[in-house]
């Protein structure tokens, strides 16, 4: 029996990133650092935005709510 998860784990996000072309991988990592969000949250928002233009966006949401992840603090 499979168990469903609500969000990408850091390990899954890194495995996904490793399969991407380096240019895309580096852009996602850089954007994640720029907005101070974990890369798994950035990946989820990018995919959901592609699948549903009315879904959460980088501008108007709080994607970390419910993820048990805190925003990075400098």
C-alpha positions in Angstrom: 0.0 0.0 0.0 1.4 3.4 -1.0 1.3 6.3 1.4 0.6 9.8 0.0 2.6 12.8 1.0 1.4 16.3 0.8 4.8 17.9 0.0 8.1 17.1 -1.5 10.8 16.0 0.9 14.2 17.6 0.8 15.6 14.3 -0.4 13.1 14.0 -3.2 13.6 17.6 -4.3 17.3 17.0 -4.5 16.9 13.8 -6.5 14.6 15.8 -8.9 17.1 18.6 -9.1 19.9 16.1 -9.9 17.9 14.9 -12.9 17.6 18.4 -14.4 20.0 20.1 -16.7 22.6 22.0 -14.7 21.4 25.4 -15.9 17.9 24.8 -14.7 19.1 23.3 -11.5 21.3 26.2 -10.7 18.5 28.7 -11.5 16.1 27.0 -9.1 18.7 26.8 -6.3 19.6 30.5 -6.9 15.9 31.6 -6.8 15.3 29.5 -3.7 18.2 31.3 -2.0 17.0 34.7 -3.3 13.5 34.4 -1.9 14.8 32.5 1.2 12.6 29.4 0.7 13.6 25.8 0.7 14.1 24.5 -2.8 11.4 21.9 -2.3 8.9 24.7 -1.9 10.1 26.4 -5.0 9.8 23.2 -7.0 6.3 22.7 -5.7 5.2 26.2 -6.6 6.8 26.0 -10.1 5.1 22.7 -10.9 1.7 23.8 -9.5 1.9 27.1 -11.4 2.6 25.1 -14.6 -0.3 22.8 -14.0 -2.8 25.4 -12.8 -2.2 29.1 -13.6 -4.7 30.0 -10.8 -2.7 28.0 -8.2 -0.4 29.4 -5.6 2.2 31.9 -6.8 5.5 33.1 -5.6 4.0 36.6 -4.9 0.7 36.0 -3.1 1.1 32.9 -1.0 2.5 31.4 2.1 3.8 28.1 0.7 5.5 27.0 3.8 2.2 26.8 5.8 1.6 23.1 6.5 5.1 22.0 5.3 6.7 21.9 8.7 9.5 24.0 7.2 10.4 27.5 8.4 11.6 30.2 6.1 15.3 30.6 6.1 16.5 33.5 8.3 19.7 35.4 7.7 
